[in-house]
């Protein structure tokens, strides 16, 4: 059985690369394809020395730093990859990878991180943030995104099987592509995140400080709760706004970016981890649970697949239903009232559902089912 793994593009080791890493561990004999490969040498270890087959985008002028500017050419590029010699094609897609061409006798399974948000429901937000609401460049971008939507919907018919990384993404796939998707949660390195003996008296948010993460909302809520400590770990372009929301509140500490060992220790010691974003999935949420740490999360998006909330008899956290300071403050108060019902053991057991081993085992089962062979 010959297997091809199709990745979007390779330029940094992040969430989608973790998926590719686990697929290569499950099928080390597989060949890897991508639109382009500019992964730094220091981060290439997960590729196991594989030579990545790339498209013509790899050779475009200035592509190393600006390959995303060739988005309009990427549908053509992904369709030029010759996968005719493979029995199984697995694409890991958040933009164009699902568009690879396969024929009769081949099985194409697409693991979808999300449909192209910037081309669909978040187009207007993207245009505002990029300063492209007016002018010739803005008009061109709107035309380009229109063309991408047409191609995206058409190419969504290419895979034989569509997998979504959360129930939330499965809903988005149904909305944008009108296709049913089976949910298979992404792999999380829960072996590195383990419970510790003692809990501290602080709440934790560990995240890139970017607008949609709503760190400013969390800071404003804890500014209004001076008796409760908040530790903010991470940095990013929205840090000025987050610090302004925190003001000079002595109960809020900005730690900046920290080493992985310190991040794990801080997550282990937190009274609870707080997340205010509407995430596609939420790997940091699973990592907190793996540390035996309860989670207070905005009740939309991938968090609903992760956190077990009341009325379940063995909860691992709690949701708040509005992205407002009042809703978050009320959730913190509810959490403190119910905290004795949440145990580190239940949080850890909940995280086990998202392990690397579980992901690989479940993905192999999907492949075997598609091929009509017994699982091993």
C-alpha positions in Angstrom: 0.0 0.0 0.0 1.5 3.3 -1.1 0.5 6.4 0.9 1.0 10.0 0.1 0.7 12.7 2.8 -0.3 16.1 1.4 0.4 19.1 3.6 -0.5 22.7 2.9 2.9 24.4 3.3 5.9 24.0 5.6 7.4 27.0 7.2 7.1 26.5 11.0 6.3 23.7 13.4 2.8 24.4 14.7 -0.6 22.7 15.1 -1.1 21.3 11.6 2.6 20.1 11.6 1.8 18.0 14.7 -0.8 16.2 12.7 1.7 15.5 9.9 4.2 14.4 12.5 1.8 11.8 13.9 0.8 10.6 10.4 4.5 10.0 9.6 5.0 8.1 12.8 2.1 5.9 11.9 3.1 5.5 8.2 6.9 6.2 8.1 7.0 4.8 4.5 4.7 7.5 3.2 5.8 10.2 0.8 5.2 13.9 1.7 3.9 16.6 -0.7 3.3 20.3 -0.1 2.7 23.5 -2.0 6.1 24.7 -0.7 8.7 23.8 1.9 10.6 26.5 3.7 10.8 24.7 7.1 14.0 25.8 9.0 16.6 23.1 9.5 16.3 23.3 13.3 12.6 22.4 13.1 12.7 19.7 10.4 13.2 16.7 12.8 9.6 15.7 12.8 9.9 15.0 9.0 12.2 12.1 9.7 14.6 13.2 6.9 11.8 13.0 4.3 12.4 14.8 1.0 9.2 16.9 0.4 7.9 17.1 -3.1 6.7 20.7 -3.8 4.9 22.7 -6.4 6.0 25.5 -8.7 5.3 27.9 -5.9 8.5 26.8 -4.3 10.4 28.4 -7.2 8.5 31.7 -7.5 10.4 34.9 -6.8 10.5 35.9 -3.2 8.4 32.9 -2.2 10.6 32.1 0.8 9.2 35.1 2.7 6.1 35.9 0.8 4.6 32.5 -0.4 1.2 33.4 1.1 0.9 36.2 -1.4 0.6 33.5 -4.1 -2.7 32.2 -2.6 -4.5 32.8 -5.9 -2.1 30.4 -7.6 -2.2 27.7 -5.0 -5.3 25.9 -6.3 -3.5 25.4 -9.6 -0.3 24.4 -7.8 -2.0 21.8 -5.6 -3.7 20.3 -8.7 -0.3 19.8 -10.4 1.0 17.4 -7.8 1.1 13.9 -9.4 -0.4 11.4 -6.9 -1.5 8.9 -9.5 0.9 6.2 -8.1 -0.6 6.1 -4.6 -3.3 3.9 -3.1 -4.2 6.2 -0.3 -3.9 10.0 -0.2 -4.2 11.8 3.1 -4.4 15.6 3.0 -4.1 17.9 6.0 -6.0 21.0 4.9 -6.8 24.4 6.1 -6.6 26.1 2.6 -5.9 24.1 -0.5 -4.5 20.7 0.3 -7.8 18.9 -0.1 -7.8 20.0 -3.7 -5.3 17.4 -4.9 -6.5 15.3 -7.8 -7.1 11.5 -7.3 -8.7 8.9 -9.6 -10.7 5.7 -9.4 -9.1 3.1 -7.2 -7.5 5.7 -5.0 -8.8 6.7 -1.5 -8.5 10.3 -0.6 -9.0 11.2 3.1 -8.9 14.9 4.0 -8.2 15.9 7.6 -9.7 19.5 7.8 -8.4 22.0 10.4 -10.9 24.5 9.0 -12.4 25.7 5.8 -10.7 29.0 4.7 -12.1 31.4 7.3 -10.7 34.5 5.5 -12.6 33.5 2.3 -15.9 32.6 4.1 -17.5 34.0 7.3 -14.5 36.0 8.4 -13.8 37.7 5.1 -15.0 41.1 6.3 -13.0 40.9 9.5 -9.9 39.9 7.5 -10.4 42.8 5.1 -10.7 45.3 7.9 -7.7 44.1 9.8 -5.6 44.1 6.6 -6.7 47.6 5.7 -8.3 46.3 2.4 -11.9 47.7 2.7 -11.4 50.3 0.0 -9.2 51.0 -3.0 -8.0 49.0 -6.0 -6.1 46.5 -3.9 -9.1 46.0 -1.7 -11.3 45.4 -4.8 -8.7 42.9 -6.2 -8.7 41.0 -2.8 -12.4 40.8 -2.8 -12.4 39.4 -6.3 -9.7 36.9 -5.4 -11.5 35.7 -2.3 -14.7 35.3 -4.4 -12.7 33.1 -6.8 -11.3 31.1 -3.9 -14.8 30.5 -2.5 -15.9 29.0 -5.8 -12.9 26.8 -6.0 -13.1 25.9 -2.3 -16.7 24.7 -2.6 -16.0 22.8 -5.9 -12.8 21.1 -4.6 -14.6 20.0 -1.4 -16.0 17.2 -3.5 -12.5 15.8 -4.1 -12.0 13.8 -0.9 -13.8 10.5 -0.4 -13.8 11.0 3.4 -13.7 14.3 5.3 -12.5 14.4 8.9 -13.0 17.5 11.0 -10.8 18.3 14.0 -13.8 19.2 16.2 -17.6 19.3 16.2 -17.4 23.0 15.6 -15.4 22.6 12.4 -17.7 19.8 11.3 -20.5 22.4 11.5 -18.5 24.9 9.5 -17.8 22.2 6.9 -21.5 21.5 6.6 -22.3 25.2 6.3 -19.7 26.1 3.7 -19.3 22.8 1.7 -22.6 21.0 2.4 -20.6 17.9 3.3 -20.8 15.7 6.4 -17.6 15.2 8.3 -16.5 12.7 10.9 -14.9 14.2 14.0 -11.3 13.1 14.9 -9.7 15.4 17.4 -6.1 16.4 16.7 -3.2 14.9 18.6 -1.9 16.5 21.8 1.4 15.8 23.6 -0.3 15.0 26.9 2.8 13.0 28.0 4.7 16.3 28.6 1.8 17.9 30.5 1.2 15.9 33.7 -0.4 16.8 37.1 1.6 18.0 40.0 0.9 17.7 43.7 0.2 21.2 44.8 -2.0 24.0 43.3 -1.4 27.7 43.6 -3.8 30.5 44.2 -3.7 32.1 40.7 -5.6 31.8 37.5 -3.7 31.3 34.2 -4.0 32.3 30.6 -1.2 31.0 28.4 -1.6 32.2 24.8 -0.4 34.3 21.9 -1.8 37.8 22.6 -3.7 38.3 19.4 -7.2 39.9 19.0 -9.4 36.9 18.8 -7.9 35.3 21.9 -9.6 38.2 23.9 -6.8 38.5 26.5 -8.0 42.1 27.0 -11.4 40.7 28.1 -9.8 38.4 30.6 -7.5 41.1 32.0 -10.5 43.5 32.4 -12.5 40.9 34.2 -9.7 40.2 36.7 -9.1 43.9 37.1 -12.6 44.0 38.5 -11.8 41.0 40.8 -8.8 42.4 42.8 -8.9 39.5 45.3 -8.1 37.0 42.5 -4.7 36.7 40.9 -4.2 36.3 37.2 -1.1 35.3 35.4 -0.8 36.1 31.7 1.8 34.0 29.8 2.7 34.8 26.2 3.2 37.8 23.9 1.9 39.1 20.7 0.7 42.2 18.7 -2.3 42.8 21.0 -0.2 43.1 24.2 -0.6 46.9 24.4 -4.4 46.5 24.5 -4.2 43.7 27.0 -2.0 45.8 29.3 -4.3 48.7 29.0 -7.3 46.5 30.0 -5.3 45.4 33.0 -4.3 48.9 34.0 -2.1 49.0 37.1 -4.0 46.2 38.8 -1.6 44.5 41.3 -3.3 41.2 41.0 -2.4 40.8 37.3 1.0 39.7 36.2 2.4 39.6 32.6 5.0 36.9 32.4 5.8 37.2 28.6 7.0 34.2 26.7 8.5 31.5 28.9 10.4 28.3 28.4 8.4 25.1 27.9 9.4 23.7 31.3 8.2 26.9 33.1 4.9 26.9 31.1 4.2 23.3 32.2 5.0 24.2 35.8 2.7 27.3 35.7 -0.1 25.2 34.1 0.3 22.5 36.8 0.1 25.1 39.6 -2.8 27.1 38.4 -6.1 27.1 40.2 -7.8 27.1 36.8 -6.9 28.0 33.2 -9.0 30.7 31.5 -9.8 30.8 27.8 -12.0 33.5 26.1 -11.5 32.7 22.4 -13.8 30.9 20.0 -11.3 28.3 18.9 -11.4 25.7 16.1 -10.2 23.2 18.7 -7.9 24.4 21.5 -4.7 22.4 22.2 -3.8 24.6 25.2 -7.2 23.7 26.8 -6.3 20.0 26.5 -2.8 20.7 27.9 -4.3 22.4 31.0 -6.6 19.4 31.5 -3.6 17.0 31.2 -2.0 18.9 34.0 -5.0 18.2 36.2 -6.1 21.9 35.9 -9.7 22.9 35.6 -10.7 25.1 32.7 -13.0 28.1 32.5 -13.8 28.6 28.8 -16.0 30.6 26.4 -18.7 28.1 25.6 -18.4 28.2 21.8 -16.1 26.4 19.4 -13.8 23.5 20.1 -13.8 24.0 23.9 -17.2 22.3 24.0 -15.6 19.1 22.7 -12.9 19.2 25.4 -14.3 20.5 28.7 -16.8 18.4 30.7 -19.1 20.9 32.4 -22.1 20.6 34.7 -24.6 19.0 34.9 -22.1 16.1 34.3 -21.4 14.5 37.7 -17.6 14.5 37.0 -17.0 18.0 35.6 -13.6 19.2 34.5 -14.5 22.9 34.1 -17.2 25.4 33.3 -18.3 27.6 30.4 -19.4 31.2 30.1 -21.8 32.0 27.4 -20.9 35.6 26.4 -17.6 37.3 25.6 -18.1 39.9 28.2 -16.4 40.7 31.5 -19.7 40.2 33.4 -20.2 36.7 32.0 -16.6 35.7 32.8 -16.8 37.2 36.3 -20.0 35.2 37.0 -18.3 32.0 35.6 -15.3 32.5 38.0 -17.7 32.8 40.9 -19.6 29.7 39.8 -16.3 27.8 39.4 -15.2 28.7 42.9 -18.5 27.5 44.3 -18.2 24.1 42.5 -14.4 23.7 42.6 -14.4 20.8 45.2 -16.4 18.7 42.6 -13.5 19.0 40.1 -10.6 16.7 40.7 -7.1 16.6 39.0 -7.7 12.9 38.3 -10.9 13.6 36.3 -9.2 16.4 34.4 -6.3 14.1 33.5 -8.5 11.2 32.5 -10.5 13.6 30.3 -7.3 14.7 28.5 -6.4 11.1 27.7 -9.0 11.2 24.9 -6.7 13.5 22.9 -3.4 11.6 23.1 -1.0 11.1 20.2 -1.5 7.4 20.4 -5.3 7.7 20.3 -5.1 9.9 17.2 -2.8 7.5 15.3 -5.0 4.5 16.3 -8.2 6.2 15.2 -6.7 7.5 11.9 -5.5 4.0 11.0 -9.0 2.7 11.7 -10.4 5.2 9.3 -8.0 4.2 6.6 -8.7 0.5 7.1 -12.4 1.1 7.0 -12.0 3.0 3.7 -10.0 0.2 2.2 -12.4 -2.5 3.6 -9.7 -4.3 5.5 -9.6 -5.5 9.1 -7.9 -3.2 11.6 -4.7 -4.5 13.1 
